Amino acid sequence: MSSYTTDSFFNGRIRIKQRRDGYRFSIDAVLLAHLADARAGDRVIDLGTGCGVISLLLAYRRPDITLFAVEIQEELVQLANGNVEANFLQSHITVLDADLKTINPVKTAGLVDLVVCNPPFRRAGSGRVNPDYQRAVARHELKADLKDVVGCAQRMLKAGGRFVTIYAAERTADVICQMRCEGIEPKRLHGIHSTLYSHAKLVVIEGKKGGNPGLTLAAPLIIYNEDGSYTDAVQQMFAP
């Protein structure tokens, strides 16, 4: 049995290889790629790209944008590069083997319009750390914490640029406080609910560098119907 699996999106138009037993992306990545709402001509940086899933989904939806996908773990850098090449997106996506704490506009030939990140939700030292290192880094703040992520967004964004992240709902206050500390004003918040009657477990927050105060609470996004199938709203995110 192969140690890798391949997942397809958009009726097979995008195919993404990932480790069978290591860190594997989840619906979080699909939600963030959709709700980030990349715009024509945007220069985008994807912090902690992993196998490249968010960048690949964004590039498919918006072939007129330029993406920089940052990853610190060497195996995942190689996997992301392989996925970019396999989907013939080398002209759109550049994978950067780097620590997000060291990324600066020199490495991307200038500031960007949009920063996206699906960061680890759990503080270092909280809860059980997964014995698989890739999974541990993805879930716990071992390589970078919230301050590092938002600080990188502030450093990389042009004035008026947007930062969009998906995060644990229970830490919403932490995200908002950190964004404001870095001069990124929270502008839009989506509650992400597993089912219609469940509490939100995740939020997607969009902020604007140098923006004026004023936060819009978007309509909640429900992932699953009662029978366990994806809702129409989520199914549309997979549609070609």
Stockholm file with secondary structure:
# STOCKHOLM 1.0

chainA/1-240         MSSYTTDSFFNGRIRIKQRRDGYRFSIDAVLLAHLADARAGDRVIDLGTGCGVISLLLAYRRPDITLFAVEIQEELVQLANGNVEANFLQSHITVLDADLKTINPVKTAGLVDLVVCNPPFRRAGSGRVNPDYQRAVARHELKADLKDVVGCAQRMLKAGGRFVTIYAAERTADVICQMRCEGIEPKRLHGIHSTLYSHAKLVVIEGKKGGNPGLTLAAPLIIYNEDGSYTDAVQQMFAP
#=GR chainA/1-240 SS CCSEEEEEETTTTEEEEEESSSCCCCHHHHHHHHHTCCCTTCEEEEETCTTTHHHHHHHHHCTTCEEEEEECCHHHHHHHHHHHHHTTCTTTEEEEESCTTTCCGGGGTSCEEEEEECCCCBCTTSSCCCSSHHHHHHHBSSSCCHHHHHHHHHHHEEEEEEEEEEEEGGGHHHHHHHHHHTTEEEEEEEEEESSTTSCEEEEEEEEEETCCSCCEECCCEECBCTTSCBCHHHHHHHCC
#=GC SS_cons         CCSEEEEEETTTTEEEEEESSSCCCCHHHHHHHHHTCCCTTCEEEEETCTTTHHHHHHHHHCTTCEEEEEECCHHHHHHHHHHHHHTTCTTTEEEEESCTTTCCGGGGTSCEEEEEECCCCBCTTSSCCCSSHHHHHHHBSSSCCHHHHHHHHHHHEEEEEEEEEEEEGGGHHHHHHHHHHTTEEEEEEEEEESSTTSCEEEEEEEEEETCCSCCEECCCEECBCTTSCBCHHHHHHHCC
//
